[in-house]
């Protein structure tokens, strides 16, 4: 009846991300620390992701660069398939 913690990575392991091929791996990128214009950007010592992206290996470098250009901080990159 009460609230219980469920690991969000458990559900991601069973599916392919957008553009995943059978032989290619898909990576889960957790991003935190997007800066807000005009506000102080405070990053908690407990890194909580603001967004999660599922990216095929072929697009990993491109997505990594895009996130950093937009001021994001990558908390983790995990292979899921």
C-alpha positions in Angstrom: 0.0 0.0 0.0 2.9 2.4 0.7 5.4 3.9 -1.7 8.3 1.7 -2.7 11.5 2.5 -4.6 11.8 0.9 -8.0 15.1 1.0 -9.9 14.4 2.9 -13.1 17.2 1.1 -14.9 15.5 -2.3 -14.6 12.8 -1.4 -17.1 15.3 0.1 -19.6 17.3 -3.1 -19.9 14.5 -5.0 -21.6 14.0 -2.6 -24.6 15.9 -1.2 -27.5 16.4 2.6 -27.7 15.4 4.6 -30.7 17.5 3.6 -33.7 18.9 0.5 -32.0 20.1 -2.3 -34.3 20.2 -5.9 -33.3 24.0 -6.0 -33.3 24.5 -2.4 -31.9 24.6 -1.4 -28.3 22.3 1.2 -26.8 23.6 3.5 -24.0 21.6 5.2 -21.3 22.9 8.7 -20.6 21.9 10.4 -17.4 22.3 14.2 -17.5 22.1 16.7 -14.7 23.2 20.3 -14.2 21.6 22.0 -17.1 22.1 25.7 -16.5 19.2 28.1 -16.3 19.8 31.6 -17.6 19.6 34.2 -14.9 19.6 31.6 -12.1 22.3 30.2 -9.9 23.1 26.7 -11.2 23.3 24.5 -8.1 24.3 20.9 -8.6 23.4 18.7 -5.6 26.1 16.4 -4.1 23.5 13.7 -4.7 23.5 13.6 -8.5 20.0 13.3 -9.7 19.4 13.2 -13.4 17.3 15.8 -15.0 17.0 13.8 -18.2 17.7 10.3 -19.5 18.6 9.6 -23.1 18.7 6.2 -24.9 21.3 6.5 -27.6 22.7 4.0 -30.1 26.5 3.6 -30.1 26.8 5.3 -33.5 25.3 8.5 -32.0 27.0 8.5 -28.6 29.8 10.9 -29.4 27.5 13.3 -31.2 25.0 13.3 -28.2 27.9 13.7 -25.7 29.1 16.9 -27.5 25.5 18.3 -27.8 24.9 17.8 -24.1 28.1 19.6 -23.1 27.4 22.4 -25.6 24.1 23.0 -23.9 25.7 23.2 -20.5 24.6 19.7 -19.3 26.7 17.5 -17.0 26.7 13.8 -17.7 26.1 11.9 -14.5 26.5 8.4 -16.0 26.7 6.5 -19.3 25.5 2.9 -19.0 25.2 0.2 -21.8 21.7 -1.3 -21.7 21.7 -3.8 -24.6 
